[in-house]
Amino acid sequence: MPDPNGSILDQLEALRGVILKSLAAVAVLVIPGFFFAPHCLKYIIKVTCPGELKLHYFTPLEPFLVQLQMGLFLGVALSSWWIFWQVAAFVAPGLYRHEKSSLLKFSLSAAVLFLGGGAFAFYFVLPMVMKFSYSFATSELQPVIGVGDFLSMATMVILGFAVSFLFPVVLVLLAKLGLVEAETLSKKRAVVITVIFIIAAFLTPPDIISQLAMAIPAWLLYEVTLIIIKYKIAPQSRKSTCEESSETSDERTVPEHAGSRRSQDKRRRIRPL
């Protein structure tokens, strides 16, 4: 972990270590992910595509590139908990005592929400999008979908949902650091909801169904996060701040001779072996 009293170069070196460790975890897990990718691709097609729909490839190396892309996706998903923990460990030295105790909860919550958002997109949103697309097929109009295009769309949707589900964790962390307040978030609700729908339009395919499927859960998570910040995080932060302020004031008001007396009493109680 970086030294909070270190120079900017020490902080950059610590950040470099976090990035290298995260990339190393992804690189290690990409290898088994590459060999496991064909089985995952079959499962993805089975879950998300209608039974009559068949995928195709149009270039000789497209199956290999799809398998490589799938392996990279699995490596990122499996190493997500380690990446979140590295980020939390990097931030830890600059936090107060009560804030450090929340690091483990932050890492676990971030990993659970990240994977939960991806699972929601995989089991609910993608099948709905593919069924919606296949509903336009007729005897004269048949879909010919490339496996590369399908996997790119699936990756974009799953990662988009996974990242959007991290929104509550970010807000709670900012509230614990005292950078945002529940009252401010409540007043800016209309702006936040507008931004949520704009981001959902960029992170999802160009159809209203997937956009609403991302924006509405993100909106609900935002409202739940507001309640958590208002009734749990804010009272805890005020209590911890008061306790630390009282401890600091007590340390400042202790006279020097009292400290020397305590040290003398400690030396008297210590007996040589």
DAKA-V318642 format. One line per field, one symbol per residue. burial: # if it has 9 or more other ideal C-beta (glycine too) atoms within 8 Angstrom, else .. A space follows every 10 residues. Layout:
BEGIN
burial = ???
END
This chain:
BEGIN
burial = .#...#...# #.###..#.. ##..###### #.##.##..# #..##.###. ..#.#.#... .#..###### #######.## ########## ##..#..### .##..##### #.######.# ##.####### ##.#...... ....####.# ########## #########. ######.... .#..#...#. .##..##.## ..##..#.## #####.###. ##.###.### ..##.##..# ...#...... ........#. .......... ...
END
